[in-house]
Amino acid sequence: MGRDTTKKLWILGVSFALFLGGAGALQLEPGTVRTVILALVFAGLLTIAGVQTLRHLKKKN
């Protein structure tokens, strides 16, 4: 497995773990803990998307 493939699998795994964390948070009662978990999941997924976009744009040039 190449370095690029390993990075892609790592990103996919982290994204899936964040998704599962968000889905699990939806099972909690509405409140501060649930809101914080969902905010962290959203921020994490948004960060991953931003990094991937920058990487794609850098590779394109």
C-alpha positions in Angstrom: 0.0 0.0 0.0 1.3 3.4 -1.0 1.6 6.4 1.2 -1.2 8.1 -0.7 -3.6 5.2 -0.2 -2.7 5.1 3.5 -3.6 8.8 3.9 -6.9 8.2 2.0 -7.9 5.3 4.2 -7.0 7.3 7.4 -9.1 10.2 6.3 -12.0 7.8 5.4 -11.7 6.1 8.8 -11.7 9.4 10.8 -14.6 10.7 8.8 -16.6 7.6 9.5 -15.7 7.7 13.2 -16.9 11.3 13.3 -20.1 10.4 11.5 -20.8 7.6 14.0 -20.1 10.0 16.8 -22.6 12.4 15.4 -25.2 9.6 14.9 -24.6 8.5 18.5 -25.0 12.0 19.8 -28.5 12.2 18.2 -29.6 9.4 20.5 -28.8 11.6 23.5 -31.3 13.9 25.2 -31.3 17.4 23.8 -29.0 19.5 25.8 -25.5 21.0 26.2 -23.6 17.7 25.8 -25.4 16.7 22.7 -24.9 20.2 21.2 -21.2 20.2 21.9 -20.7 16.7 20.5 -22.6 17.7 17.3 -20.6 20.9 17.0 -17.3 19.1 17.3 -18.3 16.5 14.8 -19.4 19.2 12.4 -16.2 21.2 12.9 -14.1 18.0 12.4 -15.9 17.1 9.1 -15.6 20.6 7.9 -11.9 20.7 8.7 -11.4 17.4 6.8 -13.3 18.8 3.8 -11.2 22.0 3.8 -7.9 20.1 4.0 -9.0 17.7 1.2 -10.0 20.7 -1.0 -6.7 22.5 -0.4 -4.8 19.3 -1.2 -6.8 18.9 -4.4 -6.2 22.5 -5.5 -2.5 22.2 -4.7 -2.2 19.0 -6.7 -4.1 20.6 -9.6 -1.6 23.4 -10.0 
